[in-house]
Amino acid sequence: MSTHVALLRGINLGGKNMVPMAELRGYVERAGGANVRSVVQSGNVLFDASPTDAVTIGAAITTRIREQLGLTVPVVLLSADELRAIVLGNPFLTEGAPEKELHVMVLSGVPTPERVAKLDPDRSPPDRFAVVDRAIYIHAPNGVARGRLTNDYFDRALDAVSTSRNWRTVGRLVALCDDPT
């Protein structure tokens, strides 16, 4: 068994799409996840499972939320190793960008090079982005709220499902992967 991270998109933000973390942990446990833990009301849940079981658990989370709460919530799964690779691969961090200006969108799959090439690098100045495998790294000096680098834009352009996290949350998730107690 290895550690996996389920990133739920668009829950517990501004009082909409509320999914209590205790219920979410219960869904994961009933689906077969072990050592289940969540990060406050964030829509992030970590669990231990085989890679094959992790995919089944991710689908079960979506199904349970739809059945129990009437919400359609995309779930993007990562292994702990994939999450660590995302942290190590951030080109803006290595350039010295302040962590408070960094975000990452995690994709449900790796987009084709043709789709990535069609993205508009000047869509939201002064914001910048870089697509690396399943990650879209975003440097947003003025914050992401007013920018145009949205999940909807990238989902349509890359034919994928994305979910966003600020850099501090990504670091916290990696720390939990590394210390599961």
C-alpha positions as CSV (number, residue, x, y, z in Angstrom):
1,M,0.0,0.0,0.0
2,S,1.0,3.6,-0.6
3,T,-0.3,7.0,0.2
4,H,-2.7,8.8,-2.2
5,V,-4.3,12.2,-2.2
6,A,-7.8,12.9,-3.4
7,L,-8.3,16.5,-4.4
8,L,-11.9,17.5,-4.5
9,R,-12.8,20.4,-6.8
10,G,-15.1,23.2,-5.7
11,I,-16.2,22.1,-2.2
12,N,-16.5,24.1,1.0
13,L,-15.7,27.4,-0.8
14,G,-17.7,30.3,0.3
15,G,-20.4,28.2,1.9
16,K,-21.4,26.3,-1.2
17,N,-21.0,22.6,-2.1
18,M,-20.5,21.8,1.6
19,V,-19.0,18.3,2.2
20,P,-18.3,17.7,5.9
21,M,-14.8,16.2,6.2
22,A,-15.9,13.5,8.7
23,E,-18.4,12.3,6.0
24,L,-15.7,12.4,3.4
25,R,-13.3,10.4,5.5
26,G,-16.1,7.9,6.1
27,Y,-16.7,7.5,2.3
28,V,-13.0,6.8,1.8
29,E,-12.9,4.3,4.7
30,R,-16.0,2.4,3.5
31,A,-14.5,2.3,0.0
32,G,-11.4,0.6,1.4
33,G,-8.9,3.4,2.2
34,A,-6.7,3.0,5.2
35,N,-5.2,5.6,7.5
36,V,-7.6,8.2,6.2
37,R,-7.0,11.8,7.1
38,S,-8.2,15.2,5.8
39,V,-7.0,18.7,5.9
40,V,-9.5,20.9,7.8
41,Q,-12.5,21.8,5.5
42,S,-10.3,21.8,2.4
43,G,-11.6,19.1,0.1
44,N,-8.2,17.2,0.5
45,V,-8.2,13.7,1.8
46,L,-5.2,11.4,2.2
47,F,-5.4,7.6,2.4
48,D,-3.4,4.5,2.0
49,A,-4.3,1.9,-0.7
50,S,-2.9,0.0,-3.6
51,P,-2.8,2.0,-6.9
52,T,-5.6,0.0,-8.3
53,D,-7.8,0.4,-5.2
54,A,-7.0,4.2,-5.1
55,V,-8.8,4.6,-8.5
56,T,-11.8,2.7,-7.2
57,I,-11.8,4.8,-4.1
58,G,-11.7,8.0,-6.1
59,A,-14.7,6.9,-8.1
60,A,-16.5,5.9,-4.9
61,I,-16.0,9.4,-3.4
62,T,-17.7,11.0,-6.4
63,T,-20.6,8.5,-6.3
64,R,-21.2,8.8,-2.6
65,I,-21.2,12.6,-2.7
66,R,-23.6,12.6,-5.6
67,E,-25.9,10.0,-3.8
68,Q,-25.7,11.4,-0.3
69,L,-25.4,15.1,-0.9
70,G,-26.7,15.6,-4.4
71,L,-23.5,17.3,-5.6
72,T,-21.4,16.5,-8.6
73,V,-17.8,16.9,-7.4
74,P,-14.8,16.0,-9.6
75,V,-12.0,14.2,-7.8
76,V,-8.4,14.3,-9.0
77,L,-6.2,11.5,-7.6
78,L,-2.4,11.6,-7.0
79,S,0.0,9.3,-5.4
80,A,2.2,10.9,-2.8
81,D,5.1,10.5,-5.1
82,E,3.3,12.4,-7.9
83,L,2.5,15.2,-5.4
84,R,6.2,15.3,-4.3
85,A,7.2,15.5,-8.0
86,I,4.8,18.4,-8.5
87,V,6.5,20.3,-5.6
88,L,9.9,19.7,-7.0
89,G,9.0,20.7,-10.6
90,N,7.6,24.2,-10.0
91,P,9.6,26.4,-12.3
92,F,8.4,29.6,-10.6
93,L,9.6,28.5,-7.3
94,T,13.1,27.9,-8.7
95,E,13.0,31.4,-10.2
96,G,12.5,32.8,-6.7
97,A,8.8,33.8,-7.0
98,P,7.2,34.3,-3.5
99,E,5.3,31.2,-2.4
100,K,2.2,33.4,-1.6
101,E,1.9,34.1,-5.3
102,L,2.1,30.5,-6.4
103,H,-0.7,28.0,-7.1
104,V,-1.0,24.7,-8.9
105,M,-3.8,23.1,-10.9
106,V,-3.6,19.4,-10.9
107,L,-5.1,17.7,-14.0
108,S,-6.9,14.4,-14.2
109,G,-4.5,13.3,-17.0
110,V,-1.5,14.5,-19.0
111,P,-2.7,16.8,-21.8
112,T,-1.5,16.3,-25.4
113,P,1.4,18.6,-26.5
114,E,-0.9,19.9,-29.3
115,R,-3.5,21.2,-26.7
116,V,-0.8,22.7,-24.5
117,A,0.7,24.5,-27.5
118,K,-2.7,26.2,-28.1
119,L,-2.9,27.8,-24.7
120,D,-2.6,31.6,-24.7
121,P,0.4,32.7,-22.6
122,D,-0.9,36.3,-22.6
123,R,-4.4,35.4,-21.4
124,S,-4.0,37.1,-18.0
125,P,-1.0,39.4,-17.5
126,P,0.9,39.7,-15.3
127,D,0.1,36.1,-14.4
128,R,2.2,33.3,-15.9
129,F,1.7,29.6,-16.2
130,A,3.6,26.5,-17.1
131,V,2.2,23.1,-17.9
132,V,4.3,20.2,-16.8
133,D,2.8,16.7,-17.0
134,R,-0.4,16.8,-14.9
135,A,0.4,20.1,-13.3
136,I,-0.3,23.7,-14.3
137,Y,2.0,25.9,-12.3
138,I,0.6,29.5,-11.9
139,H,2.5,32.6,-10.7
140,A,-0.2,35.2,-9.9
141,P,1.5,38.3,-8.4
142,N,-1.9,39.9,-7.8
143,G,-3.7,36.8,-6.7
144,V,-5.8,34.3,-8.7
145,A,-9.2,35.8,-7.9
146,R,-9.1,38.5,-10.6
147,G,-7.1,36.5,-13.1
148,R,-8.3,34.7,-16.2
149,L,-6.3,31.5,-15.6
150,T,-9.4,29.5,-14.5
151,N,-10.2,25.9,-14.1
152,D,-12.8,26.3,-16.8
153,Y,-10.3,27.7,-19.3
154,F,-7.8,25.0,-18.8
155,D,-10.4,22.2,-18.6
156,R,-11.8,23.2,-22.0
157,A,-8.5,23.9,-23.6
158,L,-6.8,20.7,-22.3
159,D,-9.8,18.4,-22.3
160,A,-9.2,17.5,-18.7
161,V,-10.5,18.1,-15.2
162,S,-8.4,20.4,-13.0
163,T,-8.5,21.4,-9.4
164,S,-6.5,24.3,-7.9
165,R,-4.5,24.6,-4.7
166,N,-2.4,27.4,-3.3
167,W,1.3,26.6,-2.7
168,R,1.0,26.5,1.1
169,T,-1.7,23.8,0.9
170,V,0.4,21.7,-1.5
171,G,3.3,21.9,1.0
172,R,1.0,20.9,3.9
173,L,-0.3,17.9,1.9
174,V,3.3,16.7,1.2
175,A,4.1,17.1,4.9
176,L,1.1,14.9,5.7
177,C,2.2,12.3,3.2
178,D,5.6,12.2,4.7
179,D,4.3,12.0,8.3
180,P,1.1,10.0,8.3
181,T,0.5,10.1,12.1
